[in-house]
Structure formats: C-alpha cells, structure tokens
Amino acid sequence: MEQLLIHIFKRRLTFHIYQTEYGWVCHPISSGRDSQNRPHPGQGNFVVDAETGVVTAHSSLHPQTIGEQYDEAIRTGQPVQGRQIHPPRWSVTVQRIREDQTEIEYHVLTRPLLETADPTTDLQLTIDKKTLRSRTNERGIPEPASLAKSWAYANRHNEIWPEQGTFEY
C-alpha cells in the first residue's frame, strides 16, 4: 500500500492505514505532530479502492468517518465524495498566447487519458498578474482552468510566468 502511495506522490510519506469494507483509508502522518495511535486533525485523507486501486482524495474528517462514508457510497451505488487522484484522468497542456504588464493569457487544452472520460476541452485562461483573478472564455472557471492557473503560478520564477507545460490530474 505504501509503495503505491510513494509512486503516486513521488516522495516517501508515512500513513496511518485503516482497512474498510471496500478499501483502505490512508491518513498522512505529520512528522513530529502525530502520535502513533492518533491521526493529526486537519490533514486530508486518501482512500484506495480494494477492487480497482483507484485513489481518491477526501476531506480532513476523521479517517473512520471517511471510511464509513466511502463504504456507504459503494454499498448504495452513490458517487464517492472524494476527487480521483490516481490514475490520472486528464492531461492538460498549457501554452502562453499573450502577455503584457498586467495580464497573461494561456491556451488550456485538456485531453482524456481514460476511454470513459469526457471529451477534450479547449479553454482560454486570462490571469491578472497582480490580483491573480482569472477569467475564461467559458462560464465560470472550469476545473482544468483553475488547475492550470495554479500550475502557472507555482511555476513562476522571478516573476517570469511559464511559457508552456503539461501536467496530469
């Protein structure tokens, strides 16, 4: 289990692992703040599905509560409340198309990695460099645009915004 999580997060983390009827709830252990027997509040949880191996991210509720909610969703055929993080479902390509002193505009192309995913999306994302407010050519800020904005901001170096890149989620 921990090897799978190391593969997903690309670093060694340790977890409290709780087995449930349909999977395992994995709660990260914060170095120095968790005891061996009690999870630290405020940390999110991850659930690994026992049948599919799909990993979903969940809220910071107690791991036992997350496990109960997960099992109930599977048992009743309801959607799982967590967001799938593994395997990734989308590949997002971000390409700068315009930049001036106040704004930067990106073309955001999202392609499905799984046959069951929705079709490709194509967005224009404009970010105000000072306020970090953003807008798209769609209604609201779709998830790929929000993630592209976070990616672009995280990959700035010395106030220089990235020209292009790709990430999966």
CORDAJO-V812892 format. One record per residue. RES is the residue in one letter. PSI is psi in radians with two decimals (* if undefined). BURIAL is + if it has 16 or more other ideal C-beta (glycine too) atoms within 10 Angstrom, else -. D_FIRST is the distance of its C-alpha to the first C-alpha in Angstrom with 2 decimals. Layout:
BEGIN
res:RES psi:PSI burial:BURIAL d_first:D_FIRST
res:RES psi:PSI burial:BURIAL d_first:D_FIRST
END
This chain:
BEGIN
res:M psi:-0.85 burial:- d_first:0.00
res:E psi:-0.54 burial:- d_first:3.79
res:Q psi:-0.71 burial:- d_first:5.42
res:L psi:-0.79 burial:- d_first:5.30
res:L psi:-0.63 burial:+ d_first:6.54
res:I psi:-0.73 burial:- d_first:8.80
res:H psi:-0.78 burial:- d_first:10.04
res:I psi:-0.82 burial:+ d_first:10.90
res:F psi:-0.10 burial:- d_first:12.56
res:K psi:0.43 burial:- d_first:14.03
res:R psi:2.81 burial:- d_first:13.87
res:R psi:2.07 burial:- d_first:12.17
res:L psi:2.72 burial:+ d_first:11.46
res:T psi:2.65 burial:- d_first:10.53
res:F psi:2.61 burial:+ d_first:9.69
res:H psi:2.28 burial:+ d_first:11.06
res:I psi:2.21 burial:- d_first:8.75
res:Y psi:2.10 burial:+ d_first:11.17
res:Q psi:2.42 burial:- d_first:11.05
res:T psi:-3.10 burial:+ d_first:13.81
res:E psi:-0.64 burial:- d_first:15.87
res:Y psi:0.17 burial:+ d_first:14.37
res:G psi:-2.70 burial:+ d_first:10.78
res:W psi:2.34 burial:+ d_first:8.82
res:V psi:2.22 burial:+ d_first:10.55
res:C psi:2.08 burial:+ d_first:9.10
res:H psi:2.07 burial:+ d_first:12.21
res:P psi:2.47 burial:+ d_first:12.77
res:I psi:2.13 burial:+ d_first:14.71
res:S psi:2.24 burial:- d_first:18.01
res:S psi:2.15 burial:- d_first:19.38
res:G psi:-0.23 burial:- d_first:22.35
res:R psi:-0.39 burial:- d_first:22.40
res:D psi:2.52 burial:+ d_first:19.86
res:S psi:2.97 burial:- d_first:20.48
res:Q psi:-0.42 burial:- d_first:17.85
res:N psi:-0.22 burial:- d_first:18.65
res:R psi:2.25 burial:- d_first:19.46
res:P psi:2.65 burial:+ d_first:17.81
res:H psi:2.21 burial:- d_first:20.14
res:P psi:2.64 burial:- d_first:22.02
res:G psi:-0.28 burial:- d_first:22.33
res:Q psi:2.40 burial:+ d_first:18.78
res:G psi:2.98 burial:- d_first:17.29
res:N psi:2.78 burial:+ d_first:14.19
res:F psi:2.52 burial:+ d_first:11.58
res:V psi:2.28 burial:+ d_first:10.82
res:V psi:2.10 burial:+ d_first:8.48
res:D psi:2.26 burial:+ d_first:11.01
res:A psi:-0.53 burial:- d_first:10.49
res:E psi:-0.76 burial:- d_first:13.34
res:T psi:-0.38 burial:- d_first:13.26
res:G psi:0.01 burial:- d_first:9.86
res:V psi:2.39 burial:+ d_first:12.04
res:V psi:2.25 burial:+ d_first:10.96
res:T psi:2.56 burial:+ d_first:13.92
res:A psi:2.42 burial:- d_first:15.28
res:H psi:3.05 burial:+ d_first:17.27
res:S psi:-3.10 burial:- d_first:19.98
res:S psi:0.32 burial:- d_first:20.11
res:L psi:2.87 burial:- d_first:21.09
res:H psi:2.44 burial:+ d_first:19.72
res:P psi:-0.62 burial:+ d_first:16.13
res:Q psi:-0.70 burial:- d_first:17.82
res:T psi:-0.77 burial:- d_first:20.24
res:I psi:-0.78 burial:+ d_first:17.74
res:G psi:-0.75 burial:+ d_first:16.08
res:E psi:-0.74 burial:- d_first:19.63
res:Q psi:-0.72 burial:+ d_first:20.66
res:Y psi:-0.88 burial:+ d_first:17.79
res:D psi:-0.72 burial:+ d_first:18.51
res:E psi:-0.74 burial:- d_first:22.20
res:A psi:-0.78 burial:+ d_first:21.99
res:I psi:-0.82 burial:+ d_first:20.29
res:R psi:-0.69 burial:- d_first:22.70
res:T psi:0.00 burial:- d_first:25.73
res:G psi:0.34 burial:- d_first:24.93
res:Q psi:2.80 burial:- d_first:25.14
res:P psi:2.50 burial:- d_first:23.42
res:V psi:2.42 burial:+ d_first:20.19
res:Q psi:-0.30 burial:- d_first:21.26
res:G psi:2.91 burial:+ d_first:18.49
res:R psi:2.22 burial:- d_first:18.87
res:Q psi:2.25 burial:+ d_first:16.74
res:I psi:-0.28 burial:- d_first:15.23
res:H psi:2.34 burial:+ d_first:13.27
res:P psi:2.70 burial:- d_first:14.72
res:P psi:2.57 burial:- d_first:17.84
res:R psi:-0.30 burial:+ d_first:20.89
res:W psi:2.57 burial:+ d_first:23.65
res:S psi:2.24 burial:- d_first:25.17
res:V psi:2.18 burial:+ d_first:27.70
res:T psi:2.24 burial:- d_first:30.58
res:V psi:2.20 burial:+ d_first:32.71
res:Q psi:2.13 burial:- d_first:36.24
res:R psi:2.31 burial:- d_first:38.88
res:I psi:-0.31 burial:- d_first:42.12
res:R psi:2.53 burial:- d_first:44.29
res:E psi:2.42 burial:- d_first:44.49
res:D psi:-2.91 burial:- d_first:47.27
res:Q psi:-0.52 burial:- d_first:47.71
res:T psi:-0.45 burial:- d_first:46.26
res:E psi:2.76 burial:- d_first:43.84
res:I psi:2.43 burial:+ d_first:41.42
res:E psi:2.34 burial:+ d_first:40.76
res:Y psi:2.57 burial:+ d_first:37.89
res:H psi:2.21 burial:+ d_first:37.46
res:V psi:1.97 burial:+ d_first:33.96
res:L psi:2.12 burial:+ d_first:32.98
res:T psi:2.15 burial:+ d_first:29.86
res:R psi:2.41 burial:- d_first:28.86
res:P psi:2.47 burial:- d_first:26.41
res:L psi:-0.30 burial:- d_first:23.61
res:L psi:2.56 burial:- d_first:23.14
res:E psi:-0.48 burial:- d_first:26.09
res:T psi:-0.08 burial:- d_first:25.70
res:A psi:2.85 burial:- d_first:26.01
res:D psi:2.87 burial:- d_first:29.35
res:P psi:3.04 burial:- d_first:31.80
res:T psi:2.49 burial:- d_first:32.28
res:T psi:2.62 burial:+ d_first:33.53
res:D psi:1.99 burial:- d_first:36.08
res:L psi:2.72 burial:+ d_first:36.85
res:Q psi:2.22 burial:- d_first:39.09
res:L psi:2.16 burial:+ d_first:37.72
res:T psi:2.26 burial:+ d_first:40.21
res:I psi:2.27 burial:+ d_first:39.23
res:D psi:2.08 burial:- d_first:41.82
res:K psi:-0.51 burial:+ d_first:41.13
res:K psi:-0.86 burial:- d_first:42.60
res:T psi:-0.31 burial:- d_first:41.34
res:L psi:0.23 burial:- d_first:38.19
res:R psi:2.62 burial:- d_first:39.30
res:S psi:2.83 burial:+ d_first:38.59
res:R psi:2.79 burial:- d_first:39.90
res:T psi:3.05 burial:+ d_first:39.29
res:N psi:0.08 burial:- d_first:41.50
res:E psi:3.00 burial:- d_first:39.62
res:R psi:2.19 burial:- d_first:39.98
res:G psi:-2.80 burial:- d_first:37.83
res:I psi:1.68 burial:+ d_first:34.87
res:P psi:2.72 burial:+ d_first:32.38
res:E psi:-0.79 burial:- d_first:28.68
res:P psi:-0.64 burial:+ d_first:28.86
res:A psi:-0.72 burial:+ d_first:31.90
res:S psi:-0.76 burial:- d_first:30.32
res:L psi:-0.64 burial:+ d_first:27.30
res:A psi:-0.69 burial:+ d_first:29.82
res:K psi:-0.81 burial:+ d_first:31.85
res:S psi:-0.74 burial:- d_first:28.96
res:W psi:-0.84 burial:+ d_first:28.10
res:A psi:-0.77 burial:+ d_first:31.81
res:Y psi:-0.77 burial:- d_first:32.28
res:A psi:-0.43 burial:- d_first:29.28
res:N psi:0.22 burial:- d_first:30.61
res:R psi:2.53 burial:- d_first:34.17
res:H psi:2.12 burial:- d_first:35.65
res:N psi:0.80 burial:- d_first:38.90
res:E psi:0.21 burial:- d_first:39.62
res:I psi:2.07 burial:- d_first:39.32
res:W psi:2.57 burial:- d_first:37.23
res:P psi:2.59 burial:+ d_first:35.25
res:E psi:-0.73 burial:- d_first:37.13
res:Q psi:2.87 burial:- d_first:34.31
res:G psi:3.00 burial:- d_first:30.62
res:T psi:2.47 burial:- d_first:27.73
res:F psi:2.87 burial:+ d_first:24.33
res:E psi:2.63 burial:- d_first:21.81
res:Y psi:* burial:+ d_first:20.39
END
